[in-house]
Amino acid sequence: MEKEIFFSIVMPAYNSERTIGKALKSIRDQKFDQNAIEILVIDGGSTDRTIEIAKRYKAIVIPNEQQVPEAAKRLGYQYAKGTWIIKQDSDEVYVNDRQLMRKRRFIEKNPDVYCLLSDKLLAGKKCGISCAYLNYCGDPFSYIVYNLRGSVVAQNRQYLIHKSPYGNVYQYQKGDPYPIGDGGCTAFHIKKFREWFGDLYDSQEYVNLSTQKIIERTGMAGCIPEDNIYHYSKADLKTYLRKVRFKIHFNLNGTNALGYAAKAEGDKHYSRRKWLFVLYAVSVLFPVLDSVRMAWRQRDGSFLLHFVYTYYVLVITAVEIFRKVFKKDKGNYTYG
């Protein structure tokens, strides 16, 4: 009889040969029954060795004609046979070989929790000057709007209701800001997701907000302290700024089913905080002070660039709004 799949790992990929081997090896090295895992690599038309590497690690390769990661996740959700889905990017690597086993134990001990978050994203080696900052808070807008501070455990301390050797359980009331849970090996119960939301679960909006929708429905999320992920995102200064510009363009010109617009639509707390970012950026003083504070706390001088990133986001946002209002050429943007 065929073994029941517990974890379906959904991994969007596009020309990911630099990192996907590390990501897949870290899955296959787990001290966890490999027959209870399926790896779905959703490929956006790679022209390098991505597909070859994926097949070497016995991943199921599914073509993604739309190329973008959001569409890839939707395909992955459709194909997944597991009870739980793990959203793992092709540059995300487990830090040790017991993380899936610990996730399974947490799930068994907390049957009313249907979303499990990783704690921290850690910078991989030789990923660029902006890599540590990217993993800590993403970008200045996310730092203010989502209040990102590098650790899920630290950020959600006030919502902790239960602590055990297996992990922490957090509870949220209506109006509280829910954790983001995009990538970072976030796991959620896909069968419950389908049961609760019916045909809507297959819509792009619900796919993008899967974590948020589950936490909103149950009022709970889990996290195992120090359940960390190495993130090998390429983030030299030029590449990082290009990624930030792509995100700004995408958020201002995409549909409400994607990116920040989707999260703000589902959680008015985030919608209001966008104005807080504007006030923060034009204050001048606070971004500079935060740059120094981050560099000191993280013991990393690269965080001094925070104020530079802040003004870059402010200027590029103003330019993008101008182009949108006056219907100027929007240019050609790529992510990284």
Disulfide bonds with the S-S distance in Angstrom:
none
